Amino acid sequence: MFESIVQASEAHRQSAHEVVRSLRMALKGCPECRTTQMIASPSLGICDDCGVDLVALPR
């Protein structure tokens, strides 16, 4: 069992550089205040300044 865990860990380590290259920064913003932030969680939340729901911004 330990050997299979080591193999899975090694496979993950070897493919990690491919995942990093495919990650792209995504932004969310307030349509009212025009502020933008990097998306750092699954939910977008609300604007701290005006309370409007934040939206995902196109690239």
C-alpha positions in Angstrom: 0.0 0.0 0.0 2.8 2.4 0.8 4.4 1.8 -2.6 1.1 2.8 -4.4 1.0 6.0 -2.3 4.6 6.8 -3.3 3.8 6.1 -7.0 0.7 8.3 -6.9 2.7 11.1 -5.2 5.5 10.9 -7.7 3.0 10.9 -10.6 1.4 14.1 -9.2 4.8 15.7 -8.7 5.9 15.0 -12.3 2.7 16.4 -13.7 2.5 19.5 -11.5 4.5 21.7 -13.9 1.8 21.0 -16.6 -1.0 22.2 -14.3 0.9 25.4 -13.4 1.3 26.3 -17.0 -2.5 25.9 -17.6 -3.6 28.1 -14.7 -4.7 31.6 -15.6 -5.6 34.5 -13.4 -9.3 35.2 -13.3 -10.8 38.5 -12.2 -14.1 39.4 -10.6 -15.4 42.9 -10.4 -18.2 45.2 -9.2 -20.4 46.5 -12.1 -21.3 49.6 -10.0 -17.9 50.7 -8.5 -15.7 49.2 -11.3 -13.3 47.6 -8.8 -11.6 44.4 -9.7 -10.1 41.6 -7.6 -8.5 38.3 -8.4 -10.9 35.4 -7.8 -9.5 33.4 -4.9 -12.5 31.3 -3.9 -15.4 29.4 -5.5 -17.9 32.1 -4.6 -17.7 35.6 -6.0 -19.2 37.4 -3.0 -20.4 41.0 -2.8 -18.7 44.3 -3.1 -17.2 45.6 0.1 -17.9 49.2 -0.9 -21.5 49.1 -2.2 -22.9 45.6 -1.5 -23.6 44.7 -5.2 -23.0 41.1 -6.3 -19.6 40.7 -7.9 -19.4 39.2 -11.4 -16.7 37.3 -13.2 -14.9 39.5 -15.7 -14.1 38.4 -19.3 -10.5 38.2 -20.3 
